[in-house]
Amino acid sequence: MPRVKPTPEMEEEAEEVRQEVEGAGGAERAPDAADPGAGGEEGTEEEEKEVSFDELGLDEQLKRALRKKGIAKATPIQLEAIPLILEGKDVVAKAKTGSGKTFAYLLPLLHDLLKLSLEGRIRKPAPNAFILVPTRELCQQVYNEASSLLEFCTSKLKVVQVTASMSDKDITVALSGPPNILVSTPACVATCISKGIMRGSSIKESLSMMILDEADLLLSYRCEDDLKALIPHIPRSCQSILMSATSSSDVDKLTKLLLHNPFVLTLMEVGRAKDDVIPKNVQQFWISCDAKDKMLHILALLKFELIQKKVLIFVNSIDAAFRLRLFLEKFGIRSAVLNAELPQNSRLHIIEAFNARLFDYLIATDDAKTKEEKQTDKENKKEARVSRKHLQQTLDAEFGVVRGIDFKNVFTVVNFDMPPDPAGYVHRIGRTGRANKTGASVSLVSEEESSIFEEIEHMLQDIENKDTDCISPFPLLTKDAVDSLRYRAQDVARSVTTRDIQEARRQDIKNEILNSEKLKSHFEENPRDLDLLKHDKLLSNKEIPAHLRDVPDYLIDPKTKEASNVVKLSRAAMGIDKPQRRKRQGFKGGSGRSRDPLRTFSAEGKSRRRGMKDREGEQDRRKKSKKAES
Ligand SMILES: Nc1ncnc2c1ncn2[C@@H]1O[C@H](COP(=O)(O)OP(=O)(O)OP(=O)(O)O)[C@@H](O)[C@H]1O
């Protein structure tokens, strides 16, 4: 693929983006002259200091919850931020994806509240703390993390999440008490205040801490006006914390808007630009291929098992996601699709099921908007507000799969389509290599995407060693391996029509809406019942022909066999578990079908269910006769 020589504009833009993602620059407030300890900016070198949570003086009950999670040592951002937050300072913390920012604010917040509760000093007409995040998925994630940390606490701190999908009545019930911690989006809190569900005067009396998580994204989710509406109700004494994976003018804007003389923590590894933005434990690869051959290449990667599971595959449109899912399905490779069209319950469930290793391949669409589209969004802001309801029915504006979601144990991120900008690349790749785990990324780069690839490479380049490739050519996929699948892949790709895609997309939404409604209350009561719904079930009801399901041995060249074995061996060496497809969680007292209220549920209706049964029966019969033959 031809290399594009960076133009001065590209240099400038790359520098801008590098600054965005590196955490260069900082809050513009000067340190408080009267209190030199307060305010200021720290560029913290990431020395591998190993500090246990004991040394941070945290509550014993919280440490017990951490021990249960197998977490003993603080990450660098936790090490820096926790003491400052415990001292009552306003803090802006910028640290790369997956570095443990959530516990960096949750632990000191919960520690303080436990202490106040023990001393009987909790103020109560409204929540004591707001945690504001850009999306509903993140509300759920933060709520889960906070609840899990409180598992061993004897004083009952109440955490609730409130989102725009809840009715006013449900929100009123959730806020009655009131809770100690409210996890929500700025829009939802602003609505609660404007509707009088939460009184401004009560907030002024109670609120002692406000946290803005994923602050770099809050403004892009149209939160500015909502945050501004909140400001008059925040007491001056309220401690404010702002967490961000990247640095940008949006973060600075929020800092100025809401924080008082904050401490700015910028965690980076000095001198190696690429490590500033992509965790060093993630190996980045790329494959050059024609746009029309991308399906073929991903098929070869998955079929020959050349990349480690679990795999998160990013595409730029919902249609492309379903096309890929249908294509892979025809080769016996099951996957699920995560996109903004699905109801919230389904999205949460898909993420949880994937995290629990119930399936290995997830195809996701992120909010991959071009700069122009983002600009148009901004311009249409007023209009968008008016039609918010409509928007949520079609594409959920608060959805952001890439941003901030803590996917567990994703080993490989594949960019089937390249993201529209370098910041998007950083956020996508940040879904692997979390909490210092090993990870890899593979980007399929077509001729048309060469300039964005160049931009990304340029941004990642080691400042001191410009010739070193940050993204290496993927070494395990040979031309022979690709060619061995070429004709089958082309045939199958042709057979997936636009109509099939529309049908699959419609069917998937229909299933998920039914699932979502039916399962809503059940999942509220039994959040751990993950495997009741399979999101990777077959979209097509046609039997997969054996010649597509199993690649004949003679087609696999020796190099590919060797590569596949290396991947398998390293997988075994790393002790990566097999998927726990059948493992059941959360049910007490046996696994009998009758005890499980959802076993009888099918989104497909009776006749289809019967059809499925027939197919399963047919498959069983076939298996039996195969056994008999052998
Ligand atoms: N001290 C620790 N040791 C080991 N694992 C940790 C520690 N702290 C947090 N983790 C785990 O690391 C993962 C990533 O943490 P978290 O989601 O807070 O990252 P983040 O910095 O907020 O990332 P992003 O910017 O992408 O949202 C989580 O699974 C979390 O449970």
The ligand as an ORCA input file, in Angstrom:
! r2SCAN-3c Opt
* xyz 0 1
  N      -5.895     -1.892     41.214
  C      -6.352     -2.687     40.279
  N      -5.766     -3.879     40.005
  C      -6.259     -4.707     39.045
  N      -7.358     -4.427     38.294
  C      -7.976     -3.255     38.507
  C      -7.528     -2.334     39.508
  N      -8.359     -1.266     39.498
  C      -9.280     -1.494     38.537
  N      -9.063     -2.676     37.946
  C      -9.825     -3.281     36.838
  O      -9.352     -2.667     35.638
  C     -10.392     -2.607     34.662
  C     -10.422     -1.219     34.042
  O     -10.797     -0.268     35.003
  P     -11.689      1.016     34.653
  O     -12.906      0.631     33.893
  O     -11.864      1.775     35.900
  O     -10.693      1.770     33.650
  P     -10.775      3.241     33.106
  O      -9.470      3.871     33.384
  O     -12.005      3.918     33.637
  O     -10.917      2.981     31.534
  P     -11.720      3.832     30.403
  O     -11.031      5.128     30.275
  O     -11.600      2.991     29.185
  O     -13.115      3.954     30.910
  C     -11.668     -2.985     35.392
  O     -12.018     -4.305     35.012
  C     -11.316     -2.946     36.865
  O     -12.042     -3.894     37.621
*
